Amino acid sequence: MSTASSTESSGGGAGVSPSSSPSSSPSSSPSSPSGSVDPEETARPDTPAPGPGRIGALVDRFAPALGAYAVVKATGLTVFLLLLSHTEDFLKKDPGRGGGAHPWDVLGTWDGIWYQRIAENGYDPQLIPLHGYPLATYYENSAAFFPLYPWLMRLVGAVTGLGPYGSGIVVSVLASFVAAAGIFAIAERLGGFRAGVTAAVIWGLFPGSGVEWAVYSDSLFVALSAWACYCVMTRRWVAAGTLALVAGLNRPTAATVIAAVSISALVALVRRTDGVARPLTAMLITPWGMLGYIAWVGWRMGDWTGYFKLQRGAWNRYFDWGASTLSSTLDTITGHWTFWQSNPAPDLIAVCLLIALPGLLVLLLRLRPPLVLVIYTLLTVFMALSSNQIYGNISRYLLPAFPLCVGLAVALRRLRPSTVAGLFAMPAVAAGWYAGYALFELGIP
């Protein structure tokens, strides 16, 4: 059986303007434990203010966060490429499995090679029995990967003339900036401008963030999820439902944002805070992207459960209530590297992240964040830890849990900007190893 990783499993204007939302006033922003809010943190409006123009206001609002995000990502990517050039291990590996002719080719391997094939050739969903392998009963098939990302790759390729690799990088990089902007907007709303910038940077340094600028669908998924959550926070229900629907065409883990938007809409519907039509519409439209693709795969395979059979039979991905995560954690901390797809460096990074996870959750929950963020985060963590999968990829599976970055960012907002920059200087360099080299070359992302 191939060891390539499928990360698809772990798996219009109808809204009210932010200024009309009760939570958009400065007094509703979560404050420090003492209850005070730094005036500097509430000075920036939630929406672009009148002035030199809307575009200028948007640039003024988002540029610091996106600029800081770009700096840490470029730093990490440079270190990643330098490490690849130093070892030249990629020259000894197969092109689809962490290898290539150039260091940057590694960014299009593993799942990236599947997306490139889909962008070029489309789908041919099949369940072809495989014999002789204890953990595989079907051959791998591209139908395991959802279509939105390769669709956009094909579109970019048609417009720019780039090949699948170049198109995939363009889509991922652009989507990563959209995601960082969404994370900034959410954190700014909860903790002020400085917290927003810090949250965007933390997401760029998160373990597993090496795929944000690779031929992977993660950045696109986070972009859709972050802005869907933001639309719920600002009571733009139809936009939130639409974004959740589109996210369902990107990854099956979109079930997290679908549930978060739907439950939040149901609460608003019951409380009659935003009428009936808009929350109800959001609830009704959210699941159809994901359900539609899974149904199409099943129809093409002649088996309505075909997608799930493919995930389990070809990639050994299935829900097990966290049994494999617990077992792999115990094996890792005791030095028993005998479990399925064990990779020491990524596995140890996963253990470190799991140790930090409860603290990150506490920092988020102490803010009393909106319901949509709580549901989305808890479901993302649950799905990441409750499935049989490559243990070292926990850092990737938790990458969509961007609200964890928000809680930490708000906790750091009282520090001077120079102090925060100093704290992040070394992680920005080290990310080239722990979020890049360890993930792509020492493990299987």
Phi, psi and chi 1 to 4 in degrees:
 res  aa     phi    psi   chi1   chi2   chi3   chi4
   1 MET       -  142.4  179.9 -174.8   69.3      -
   2 SER   -67.2  148.9  167.5      -      -      -
   3 THR   -97.3    8.8   57.3      -      -      -
   4 ALA   -61.5  144.1      -      -      -      -
   5 SER   -97.2  130.3  162.8      -      -      -
   6 SER   -99.3  112.5  166.5      -      -      -
   7 THR   -91.7   11.7   58.4      -      -      -
   8 GLU   -71.2  -16.6  -61.1  -57.3  -27.0      -
   9 SER  -121.5  154.9   63.3      -      -      -
  10 SER  -108.4      -  -54.7      -      -      -
  11 GLY       -      -      -      -      -      -
  12 GLY       -   93.4      -      -      -      -
  13 GLY    62.7   10.6      -      -      -      -
  14 ALA   -82.8  -10.3      -      -      -      -
  15 GLY   -78.3  164.0      -      -      -      -
  16 VAL   -84.3  141.1  179.0      -      -      -
  17 SER   -66.1  151.1   65.7      -      -      -
  18 PRO   -54.8  -33.0  -23.5   32.3      -      -
  19 SER   -67.5  -18.7   59.0      -      -      -
  20 SER   -91.7   -6.1   64.8      -      -      -
  21 SER   -81.2  133.0  169.8      -      -      -
  22 PRO   -57.7  -30.9  -23.2   31.7      -      -
  23 SER   -80.5   -2.7   61.3      -      -      -
  24 SER   -88.3   -6.7   65.8      -      -      -
  25 SER   -78.0  152.1   63.3      -      -      -
  26 PRO   -57.0  -32.8  -25.2   33.8      -      -
  27 SER   -69.6  -17.2   60.8      -      -      -
  28 SER   -92.0   -4.8   65.9      -      -      -
  29 SER   -73.0  135.9  -60.9      -      -      -
  30 PRO   -58.0  139.6  -25.5   34.2      -      -
  31 SER  -114.7 -178.1   59.8      -      -      -
  32 SER   -68.2  165.6   62.6      -      -      -
  33 PRO   -52.1  -28.8  -27.6   35.1      -      -
  34 SER   -78.7   -7.8   63.3      -      -      -
  35 GLY    89.9   -3.4      -      -      -      -
  36 SER   -91.5  149.1   62.1      -      -      -
  37 VAL  -122.4  129.2  178.7      -      -      -
  38 ASP   -61.2  122.9 -171.3  -17.9      -      -
  39 PRO   -53.9  -34.0  -24.2   33.9      -      -
  40 GLU   -62.1  -31.0  177.3 -174.4  -11.0      -
  41 GLU   -76.3  -22.6  -62.7  -59.2  -40.6      -
  42 THR  -106.0    6.5   59.1      -      -      -
  43 ALA   -75.3  -25.4      -      -      -      -
  44 ARG   -89.5  131.1  -70.4  177.8  177.3 -101.8
  45 PRO   -72.6  160.6   27.4  -33.9      -      -
  46 ASP   -73.2  -27.2 -178.5   63.8      -      -
  47 THR  -123.0  156.6   54.0      -      -      -
  48 PRO   -54.6  130.9  -25.7   35.1      -      -
  49 ALA   -84.3  155.5      -      -      -      -
  50 PRO   -59.5  150.0  -20.5   32.6      -      -
  51 GLY   164.6 -130.3      -      -      -      -
  52 PRO   -69.3   -3.8   24.5  -34.5      -      -
  53 GLY   133.6  156.9      -      -      -      -
  54 ARG   -63.3  -43.3 -176.7  175.0  179.2   83.0
  55 ILE   -62.9  -43.0  -66.4  179.9      -      -
  56 GLY   -62.0  -38.1      -      -      -      -
  57 ALA   -67.7  -38.5      -      -      -      -
  58 LEU   -65.1  -42.1  -74.0  171.8      -      -
  59 VAL   -61.3  -45.4  170.2      -      -      -
  60 ASP   -60.8  -35.3  179.2   65.1      -      -
  61 ARG   -76.8  -45.3 -179.0 -174.4  178.1 -165.0
  62 PHE   -97.6  -21.5  -71.6  100.8      -      -
  63 ALA   -56.9  -44.9      -      -      -      -
  64 PRO   -59.1  -43.5  -25.7   36.8      -      -
  65 ALA   -66.9  -45.2      -      -      -      -
  66 LEU   -70.6  -34.3  -62.5 -174.4      -      -
  67 GLY   -65.0  -44.6      -      -      -      -
  68 ALA   -64.9  -40.2      -      -      -      -
  69 TYR   -60.9  -44.6  171.4   77.3      -      -
  70 ALA   -61.9  -38.4      -      -      -      -
  71 VAL   -63.7  -48.6  167.9      -      -      -
  72 VAL   -68.7  -35.2  -61.8      -      -      -
  73 LYS   -68.5  -43.4  -69.9  -56.9  -61.7  178.1
  74 ALA   -64.3  -37.2      -      -      -      -
  75 THR   -63.6  -49.7  -58.5      -      -      -
  76 GLY   -62.0  -41.7      -      -      -      -
  77 LEU   -64.1  -40.2  178.8   60.3      -      -
  78 THR   -62.0  -45.1  -60.1      -      -      -
  79 VAL   -63.4  -41.3  172.5      -      -      -
  80 PHE   -57.3  -48.6  177.6   32.2      -      -
  81 LEU   -66.4  -35.4  -64.7  176.8      -      -
  82 LEU   -65.9  -39.7  -71.7  173.8      -      -
  83 LEU   -65.3  -41.3  -69.7  173.3      -      -
  84 LEU   -61.1  -44.2  -70.8  169.9      -      -
  85 SER   -65.8  -33.8  -61.7      -      -      -
  86 HIS   -66.7  -46.2  171.7   70.2      -      -
  87 THR   -85.0  -35.1   64.1      -      -      -
  88 GLU    58.7   22.7  -65.2 -172.4  -19.1      -
  89 ASP   -64.4  -28.2  -71.9  -16.6      -      -
  90 PHE   -62.4  -24.7   65.5   94.6      -      -
  91 LEU   -71.1  -18.4  -65.4  173.5      -      -
  92 LYS   -96.9   -2.6  -52.0  169.3 -170.9  175.5
  93 LYS  -106.9  158.1  -62.2 -176.7  178.0 -178.0
  94 ASP   -63.9  146.1  -67.6  -23.0      -      -
  95 PRO   -55.2  -33.2  -28.1   36.2      -      -
  96 GLY   -88.0   -3.1      -      -      -      -
  97 ARG  -129.1   57.3  -57.2  171.5 -176.6  -82.2
  98 GLY    85.5    9.6      -      -      -      -
  99 GLY  -118.7  179.1      -      -      -      -
 100 GLY   163.2  178.4      -      -      -      -
 101 ALA   -82.6  -23.7      -      -      -      -
 102 HIS  -131.7  156.4  -50.4  -75.3      -      -
 103 PRO   -55.4  -41.4  -25.1   33.7      -      -
 104 TRP   -69.3  -16.3   52.8   85.0      -      -
 105 ASP   -62.0  -25.4  -69.0  -25.0      -      -
 106 VAL   -59.8  -29.6  174.4      -      -      -
 107 LEU   -67.7  -12.9  -63.2  171.0      -      -
 108 GLY  -110.1   16.6      -      -      -      -
 109 THR   -97.0 -176.7   58.5      -      -      -
 110 TRP    55.1 -120.9  -57.9  112.2      -      -
 111 ASP   -59.3  -30.7  -74.2    7.4      -      -
 112 GLY   -59.1  -33.7      -      -      -      -
 113 ILE   -68.9  -32.9 -157.6   69.8      -      -
 114 TRP   -67.9  -43.4  -74.6   98.0      -      -
 115 TYR   -63.1  -38.0  -75.6  121.0      -      -
 116 GLN   -65.0  -39.2  -67.7  177.2   68.1      -
 117 ARG   -64.8  -41.5  -69.0  169.6 -178.4  168.0
 118 ILE   -65.3  -43.7  -63.5  168.7      -      -
 119 ALA   -60.2  -34.3      -      -      -      -
 120 GLU   -82.9  -43.3  -76.5 -171.1  -60.2      -
 121 ASN  -117.6   -7.0  -53.7  -47.3      -      -
 122 GLY    76.2 -158.5      -      -      -      -
 123 TYR  -111.0  154.3  -69.7  100.7      -      -
 124 ASP  -145.7   74.4 -176.1   18.6      -      -
 125 PRO   -61.0  125.4  -21.6   34.2      -      -
 126 GLN  -149.0  152.5  -62.9 -176.7   65.5      -
 127 LEU  -113.8   99.3  -75.4  174.5      -      -
 128 ILE  -106.1  115.6  -57.2  175.9      -      -
 129 PRO   -58.8  142.2  -24.4   35.2      -      -
 130 LEU  -124.4  133.5  176.4   65.6      -      -
 131 HIS  -120.5  150.9  -54.9  -72.8      -      -
 132 GLY    95.7    4.2      -      -      -      -
 133 TYR  -122.1  128.2  -68.1   87.8      -      -
 134 PRO   -66.8  -27.7   23.5  -33.9      -      -
 135 LEU  -108.8    6.2  -63.0  177.1      -      -
 136 ALA  -135.8  133.2      -      -      -      -
 137 THR  -118.6  -11.3   54.5      -      -      -
 138 TYR  -134.8  151.5  -65.0  105.0      -      -
 139 TYR   -68.5  148.8  -79.2   95.1      -      -
 140 GLU   -64.1  145.5  -65.3  169.8  -20.6      -
 141 ASN  -143.3  144.3 -175.1  -83.3      -      -
 142 SER   -64.1  -15.0   59.6      -      -      -
 143 ALA   -63.4  -13.7      -      -      -      -
 144 ALA   -68.5  -17.5      -      -      -      -
 145 PHE  -104.4  127.2  -62.8   85.0      -      -
 146 PHE   -70.1  159.4  -86.4   45.2      -      -
 147 PRO   -90.7  -16.7   32.1  -36.3      -      -
 148 LEU   -60.7  -47.1  179.7   61.8      -      -
 149 TYR   -61.9  -50.8 -178.9   62.0      -      -
 150 PRO   -65.0  -28.6   17.6  -29.2      -      -
 151 TRP   -60.9  -46.5  -77.1  -10.9      -      -
 152 LEU   -66.7  -36.0  -68.6  176.9      -      -
 153 MET   -58.4  -45.2  -70.0  169.4   61.0      -
 154 ARG   -64.6  -39.5 -179.2  176.1  -66.7 -176.5
 155 LEU   -63.9  -47.5  175.4   62.0      -      -
 156 VAL   -61.7  -40.3  170.0      -      -      -
 157 GLY   -62.3  -39.5      -      -      -      -
 158 ALA   -67.4  -34.1      -      -      -      -
 159 VAL   -80.9  -40.0  172.7      -      -      -
 160 THR  -101.0  -19.8   64.8      -      -      -
 161 GLY    84.5    2.4      -      -      -      -
 162 LEU   -70.7  154.7  -67.6  170.8      -      -
 163 GLY   -78.8  178.7      -      -      -      -
 164 PRO   -56.7  -40.8  -25.2   34.7      -      -
 165 TYR   -63.2  -53.4  172.6   86.3      -      -
 166 GLY   -60.2  -41.4      -      -      -      -
 167 SER   -64.0  -39.9  -61.2      -      -      -
 168 GLY   -64.5  -40.9      -      -      -      -
 169 ILE   -64.0  -43.6  -66.5  -66.5      -      -
 170 VAL   -60.1  -47.4  168.3      -      -      -
 171 VAL   -61.5  -44.9  173.1      -      -      -
 172 SER   -65.3  -44.7  -68.5      -      -      -
 173 VAL   -64.4  -47.3  171.5      -      -      -
 174 LEU   -61.4  -43.6  -67.9  178.6      -      -
 175 ALA   -63.9  -33.6      -      -      -      -
 176 SER   -64.8  -36.0   75.7      -      -      -
 177 PHE   -70.8  -36.8  -79.7  101.0      -      -
 178 VAL   -64.2  -40.8  175.9      -      -      -
 179 ALA   -63.9  -46.5      -      -      -      -
 180 ALA   -60.5  -37.6      -      -      -      -
 181 ALA   -65.3  -40.0      -      -      -      -
 182 GLY   -65.8  -41.5      -      -      -      -
 183 ILE   -64.1  -42.1  -66.0  167.5      -      -
 184 PHE   -58.3  -46.9  162.5   81.3      -      -
 185 ALA   -61.3  -40.5      -      -      -      -
 186 ILE   -68.5  -47.0  -70.7  172.0      -      -
 187 ALA   -65.9  -37.2      -      -      -      -
 188 GLU   -61.5  -39.5 -179.6 -166.1   42.2      -
 189 ARG   -67.3  -33.3 -167.0  173.3 -178.8   84.5
 190 LEU   -89.5  -30.0  -65.6  177.6      -      -
 191 GLY  -140.0    4.4      -      -      -      -
 192 GLY   100.5  172.1      -      -      -      -
 193 PHE   -58.8  -47.5  174.7   78.4      -      -
 194 ARG   -62.5  -40.3 -170.4  176.4  -62.1  168.7
 195 ALA   -63.9  -35.9      -      -      -      -
 196 GLY   -63.2  -45.7      -      -      -      -
 197 VAL   -62.9  -44.6  174.2      -      -      -
 198 THR   -62.9  -40.0  -56.0      -      -      -
 199 ALA   -62.3  -41.6      -      -      -      -
 200 ALA   -62.7  -39.6      -      -      -      -
 201 VAL   -67.1  -44.3  169.1      -      -      -
 202 ILE   -60.6  -40.9  -66.5  172.4      -      -
 203 TRP   -62.5  -35.7 -174.3   69.4      -      -
 204 GLY   -70.5  -16.6      -      -      -      -
 205 LEU  -107.7   -0.6  -62.0  175.6      -      -
 206 PHE   -61.4  142.1 -161.9   84.0      -      -
 207 PRO   -54.2  133.5  -27.2   35.7      -      -
 208 GLY    93.4   -6.9      -      -      -      -
 209 SER   -70.9   -4.9   59.3      -      -      -
 210 GLY   -60.9  -22.5      -      -      -      -
 211 VAL   -82.3   -6.6  -62.4      -      -      -
 212 GLU   -63.7  -32.5  -68.3  171.3   11.2      -
 213 TRP  -115.0   42.3  -75.2   11.1      -      -
 214 ALA  -129.3  176.5      -      -      -      -
 215 VAL   -81.7   68.2 -172.8      -      -      -
 216 TYR  -135.0  156.9  -86.9   65.8      -      -
 217 SER   -90.9    3.3   63.9      -      -      -
 218 ASP   -62.4  -45.5  -60.0   60.8      -      -
 219 SER   -62.6  -40.6  -69.7      -      -      -
 220 LEU   -63.6  -41.0 -179.3   59.4      -      -
 221 PHE   -64.4  -44.9  176.9   69.1      -      -
 222 VAL   -65.6  -37.4  176.0      -      -      -
 223 ALA   -59.4  -46.7      -      -      -      -
 224 LEU   -66.5  -42.1  -66.9  166.4      -      -
 225 SER   -67.6  -44.2  -61.7      -      -      -
 226 ALA   -62.5  -45.1      -      -      -      -
 227 TRP   -73.6  -28.2  -77.0  105.6      -      -
 228 ALA   -63.5  -44.8      -      -      -      -
 229 CYS   -63.4  -41.2  -69.0      -      -      -
 230 TYR   -63.2  -39.7 -178.2   79.1      -      -
 231 CYS   -64.7  -34.7  -74.3      -      -      -
 232 VAL   -66.2  -43.6  169.8      -      -      -
 233 MET   -61.1  -31.2  -67.3  168.6   63.7      -
 234 THR  -101.8   10.5   54.2      -      -      -
 235 ARG    64.1   33.6  -60.9  158.7   67.0  179.5
 236 ARG   -95.8   79.0  -63.7  175.1  170.0   90.9
 237 TRP   -67.6  -44.0  -68.8  107.7      -      -
 238 VAL   -65.2  -41.1  175.9      -      -      -
 239 ALA   -63.4  -41.3      -      -      -      -
 240 ALA   -63.1  -44.7      -      -      -      -
 241 GLY   -63.9  -39.1      -      -      -      -
 242 THR   -65.4  -43.0  -58.7      -      -      -
 243 LEU   -64.2  -38.1  -71.8  168.3      -      -
 244 ALA   -66.0  -39.4      -      -      -      -
 245 LEU   -60.1  -47.0 -177.8  152.6      -      -
 246 VAL   -66.5  -38.2  175.5      -      -      -
 247 ALA   -59.7  -31.3      -      -      -      -
 248 GLY   -65.9  -16.2      -      -      -      -
 249 LEU   -89.3   -1.7  -69.7  169.6      -      -
 250 ASN  -104.5  -40.7 -168.7   54.7      -      -
 251 ARG  -155.4  147.8  -60.0  174.4   69.1   85.8
 252 PRO   -67.8  -22.7   24.0  -33.6      -      -
 253 THR   -67.9   -2.4   49.7      -      -      -
 254 ALA   -61.6  -11.1      -      -      -      -
 255 ALA   -55.0  -28.9      -      -      -      -
 256 THR   -67.3  -48.3   57.1      -      -      -
 257 VAL   -75.0  -32.0   68.3      -      -      -
 258 ILE   -61.3  -46.6  -69.8  169.4      -      -
 259 ALA   -65.6  -41.8      -      -      -      -
 260 ALA   -63.1  -45.7      -      -      -      -
 261 VAL   -67.2  -43.4  171.7      -      -      -
 262 SER   -65.6  -44.7  -62.1      -      -      -
 263 ILE   -67.1  -40.4  -65.9  173.2      -      -
 264 SER   -62.6  -40.6  -61.9      -      -      -
 265 ALA   -65.1  -38.4      -      -      -      -
 266 LEU   -63.4  -42.1  177.7   61.3      -      -
 267 VAL   -62.1  -44.0  170.6      -      -      -
 268 ALA   -63.5  -36.5      -      -      -      -
 269 LEU   -66.3  -43.8 -169.5   63.2      -      -
 270 VAL   -65.7  -39.7  170.3      -      -      -
 271 ARG   -82.3  -10.6  -67.0  177.8  176.2  176.1
 272 ARG    57.7   36.2  -68.0  -66.1 -166.2  -86.6
 273 THR   -78.6  -24.1   55.4      -      -      -
 274 ASP  -133.0   32.0  -65.0  -63.4      -      -
 275 GLY    76.4 -157.8      -      -      -      -
 276 VAL  -115.5  -44.6  173.4      -      -      -
 277 ALA   -61.7  -48.1      -      -      -      -
 278 ARG   -71.2  -49.9  -67.7 -177.6  -65.1  110.7
 279 PRO   -61.4  -37.8  -23.0   34.3      -      -
 280 LEU   -65.6  -41.6 -179.3   60.7      -      -
 281 THR   -60.3  -43.7  -60.8      -      -      -
 282 ALA   -59.2  -44.9      -      -      -      -
 283 MET   -61.1  -39.7  -70.5  175.6   56.0      -
 284 LEU   -75.3  -28.6  -67.5  176.7      -      -
 285 ILE   -97.0  -17.4   66.1  176.2      -      -
 286 THR   -58.0  -42.1   54.0      -      -      -
 287 PRO   -85.0   -6.1   31.6  -33.9      -      -
 288 TRP   -76.9  -20.7  -65.6  108.4      -      -
 289 GLY   -65.6  -51.9      -      -      -      -
 290 MET   -65.5  -48.7 -178.3  178.8   69.0      -
 291 LEU   -63.6  -36.9  -65.3  179.8      -      -
 292 GLY   -63.7  -43.6      -      -      -      -
 293 TYR   -68.5  -45.0  177.4   70.2      -      -
 294 ILE   -60.8  -39.7  -67.9  174.9      -      -
 295 ALA   -66.7  -39.4      -      -      -      -
 296 TRP   -63.8  -42.7  176.9   79.6      -      -
 297 VAL   -61.2  -45.1  170.1      -      -      -
 298 GLY   -61.5  -39.9      -      -      -      -
 299 TRP   -64.6  -44.2  172.1   69.4      -      -
 300 ARG   -66.7  -33.2  -74.4  -71.6  -57.6  -88.7
 301 MET   -82.7  -14.0  -70.7 -179.0  172.0      -
 302 GLY    74.9   20.9      -      -      -      -
 303 ASP  -148.9  112.9 -175.8  -23.9      -      -
 304 TRP   -66.1  -16.3  -67.6  109.5      -      -
 305 THR  -102.1   16.6   61.7      -      -      -
 306 GLY   -58.5  -40.1      -      -      -      -
 307 TYR   -60.2  -44.6  176.1   82.7      -      -
 308 PHE   -71.6  -34.7  -56.7  100.7      -      -
 309 LYS   -64.0  -38.7  -71.7 -177.8  177.4  177.8
 310 LEU   -65.2  -43.8 -179.5   64.2      -      -
 311 GLN   -62.3  -42.1  -77.7  -74.8   -3.7      -
 312 ARG   -78.7  -44.0  178.1  156.5 -171.2  160.5
 313 GLY   -76.7  -28.1      -      -      -      -
 314 ALA  -103.1  -33.4      -      -      -      -
 315 TRP  -117.6    1.3  -87.9  -79.9      -      -
 316 ASN    57.9   39.0 -160.7   29.4      -      -
 317 ARG  -109.6  123.8  -55.7  -69.0 -166.4  -83.8
 318 TYR  -163.5  161.6   56.2   90.2      -      -
 319 PHE   -79.6  128.6 -175.4   74.2      -      -
 320 ASP  -136.8   18.0   67.8   -5.2      -      -
 321 TRP    61.4   24.9  -66.9   97.9      -      -
 322 GLY    88.1    7.1      -      -      -      -
 323 ALA   -61.9  -43.9      -      -      -      -
 324 SER   -69.5  -35.5   62.8      -      -      -
 325 THR   -64.3  -44.3  -61.2      -      -      -
 326 LEU   -63.7  -47.0  176.3   60.1      -      -
 327 SER   -62.5  -43.2  175.4      -      -      -
 328 SER   -68.1  -34.8  -62.7      -      -      -
 329 THR   -63.1  -46.8  -60.4      -      -      -
 330 LEU   -63.0  -41.1  -67.1  174.4      -      -
 331 ASP   -65.6  -38.5  -74.2  -17.5      -      -
 332 THR   -67.0  -47.6  -62.0      -      -      -
 333 ILE   -72.2  -16.1   62.8  177.8      -      -
 334 THR  -101.9    4.8   55.6      -      -      -
 335 GLY    76.6   22.2      -      -      -      -
 336 HIS   -98.8   93.7  -66.8  171.6      -      -
 337 TRP   -92.4   53.6  -49.1  103.5      -      -
 338 THR  -114.9   -2.9   56.4      -      -      -
 339 PHE   -78.2  168.6   53.6   91.2      -      -
 340 TRP   -58.9  129.1  177.6   68.6      -      -
 341 GLN    55.0   43.8  -63.8  -73.2   16.3      -
 342 SER   -76.7  135.2   61.2      -      -      -
 343 ASN  -140.4  101.7  -58.9  -72.4      -      -
 344 PRO   -47.6  -51.2  -29.8   36.5      -      -
 345 ALA   -64.6  -53.2      -      -      -      -
 346 PRO   -61.7  -33.0  -22.7   33.8      -      -
 347 ASP   -66.1  -40.9  -65.5  -16.6      -      -
 348 LEU   -67.5  -36.0  -72.5  171.8      -      -
 349 ILE   -62.7  -39.6  -67.8  170.7      -      -
 350 ALA   -62.4  -41.4      -      -      -      -
 351 VAL   -62.1  -44.3  168.7      -      -      -
 352 CYS   -60.5  -40.7  -67.7      -      -      -
 353 LEU   -66.3  -39.9 -178.4   55.6      -      -
 354 LEU   -64.8  -34.2  -69.5  178.6      -      -
 355 ILE   -65.5  -38.1  -68.0  172.4      -      -
 356 ALA   -79.6  -19.7      -      -      -      -
 357 LEU   -57.4  -48.1 -177.6   59.5      -      -
 358 PRO   -58.3  -40.4  -25.4   36.0      -      -
 359 GLY   -64.8  -40.0      -      -      -      -
 360 LEU   -63.9  -38.3  -66.1  174.0      -      -
 361 LEU   -65.7  -41.3  -75.2  169.8      -      -
 362 VAL   -61.8  -45.2  168.8      -      -      -
 363 LEU   -60.2  -36.8  -70.7  176.2      -      -
 364 LEU   -70.9  -49.6  172.9   64.7      -      -
 365 LEU   -68.2  -27.6  -64.7  177.0      -      -
 366 ARG   -68.2  -15.0   71.3 -171.3  -69.3  -89.1
 367 LEU   -78.2  -10.9  -62.7  177.3      -      -
 368 ARG    53.3   59.2  -61.3 -177.6 -179.5  -87.2
 369 PRO   -70.7  164.8   29.0  -36.0      -      -
 370 PRO   -57.4  153.8  -23.3   33.0      -      -
 371 LEU   -55.7  -37.7  178.4   64.3      -      -
 372 VAL   -61.4  -37.6   65.4      -      -      -
 373 LEU   -72.1  -37.5  -66.1 -177.1      -      -
 374 VAL   -64.4  -49.1  174.6      -      -      -
 375 ILE   -63.2  -47.2  -64.7  173.0      -      -
 376 TYR   -60.2  -45.2  173.4   77.0      -      -
 377 THR   -67.1  -48.0  -55.4      -      -      -
 378 LEU   -63.9  -39.8  -65.6 -179.3      -      -
 379 LEU   -68.5  -37.2  -74.1  179.8      -      -
 380 THR   -63.4  -45.0  -61.1      -      -      -
 381 VAL   -63.7  -43.4  171.1      -      -      -
 382 PHE   -60.6  -47.7  176.4   75.4      -      -
 383 MET   -65.8  -36.3  -68.5 -172.5   68.2      -
 384 ALA   -66.6  -33.8      -      -      -      -
 385 LEU  -100.3   -7.2  -56.0 -175.7      -      -
 386 SER  -106.8   10.5  -61.1      -      -      -
 387 SER  -120.5  149.3  -60.6      -      -      -
 388 ASN   -75.5  122.7 -176.8   72.5      -      -
 389 GLN  -165.1 -176.5   56.3 -154.2   -8.3      -
 390 ILE   -71.7  117.9  -61.7  175.4      -      -
 391 TYR   -59.5  -41.8  180.0   74.4      -      -
 392 GLY   -64.4  -11.8      -      -      -      -
 393 ASN   -88.9    5.6  -81.5   -2.8      -      -
 394 ILE   -55.3  -35.0  -76.4  176.7      -      -
 395 SER   -61.7  -34.0   60.9      -      -      -
 396 ARG   -76.4  -42.0  -86.1 -157.7   56.1 -136.3
 397 TYR   -67.1  -23.6  -56.7  142.2      -      -
 398 LEU   -92.7   -4.9  -71.5  175.8      -      -
 399 LEU   -57.9  -37.7 -174.8   63.0      -      -
 400 PRO   -66.8  -13.5  -23.3   35.3      -      -
 401 ALA   -79.2   56.6      -      -      -      -
 402 PHE   -61.3  -26.9   64.3   86.9      -      -
 403 PRO   -59.6  -21.7  -29.1   39.1      -      -
 404 LEU   -61.5  -34.0  -62.9  175.8      -      -
 405 CYS   -69.2  -31.6  -55.2      -      -      -
 406 VAL   -66.9  -45.7  173.7      -      -      -
 407 GLY   -59.8  -43.4      -      -      -      -
 408 LEU   -66.9  -39.3  178.3   56.9      -      -
 409 ALA   -63.1  -41.4      -      -      -      -
 410 VAL   -66.1  -36.3  173.2      -      -      -
 411 ALA   -65.5  -27.3      -      -      -      -
 412 LEU   -93.1   -2.2  -65.7  173.9      -      -
 413 ARG   -68.2  -20.1   67.4  179.1  175.4  174.8
 414 ARG   -78.5  -14.6  -64.8  -59.8 -178.2 -173.6
 415 LEU   -73.9  152.5  -60.7  179.2      -      -
 416 ARG   -65.2  147.1  -66.2  178.6  179.0  -86.1
 417 PRO   -55.1  -36.6  -27.4   35.2      -      -
 418 SER   -66.1  -35.3   57.9      -      -      -
 419 THR   -67.5  -44.4  -57.7      -      -      -
 420 VAL   -62.7  -42.0  175.4      -      -      -
 421 ALA   -60.6  -39.7      -      -      -      -
 422 GLY   -65.4  -38.2      -      -      -      -
 423 LEU   -64.1  -34.7  -72.5  174.5      -      -
 424 PHE   -93.5   -6.0  -70.1  149.5      -      -
 425 ALA   -61.6  -50.4      -      -      -      -
 426 MET   -69.6  -43.6 -166.5   60.0 -152.4      -
 427 PRO   -57.5  -33.7  -28.3   36.0      -      -
 428 ALA   -62.2  -37.8      -      -      -      -
 429 VAL   -75.3  -45.9  174.0      -      -      -
 430 ALA   -66.1  -25.5      -      -      -      -
 431 ALA   -58.6  -27.8      -      -      -      -
 432 GLY   -61.3  -25.1      -      -      -      -
 433 TRP   -93.9  -60.2  174.6   76.9      -      -
 434 TYR   -71.6  -29.2   70.4   76.1      -      -
 435 ALA  -102.8   -7.7      -      -      -      -
 436 GLY  -120.9  -75.7      -      -      -      -
 437 TYR   -61.2  -45.2 -169.0   86.2      -      -
 438 ALA   -62.7  -34.6      -      -      -      -
 439 LEU   -75.9  -48.3 -165.5   64.9      -      -
 440 PHE   -86.0  -33.3  -80.7   89.4      -      -
 441 GLU  -107.0  -30.1  -71.8  -65.1  -75.3      -
 442 LEU   -98.9   -5.3  -58.0 -179.8      -      -
 443 GLY  -142.9 -160.4      -      -      -      -
 444 ILE  -131.8  102.3  -58.2  174.1      -      -
 445 PRO   -71.6      -   26.9  -34.2      -      -
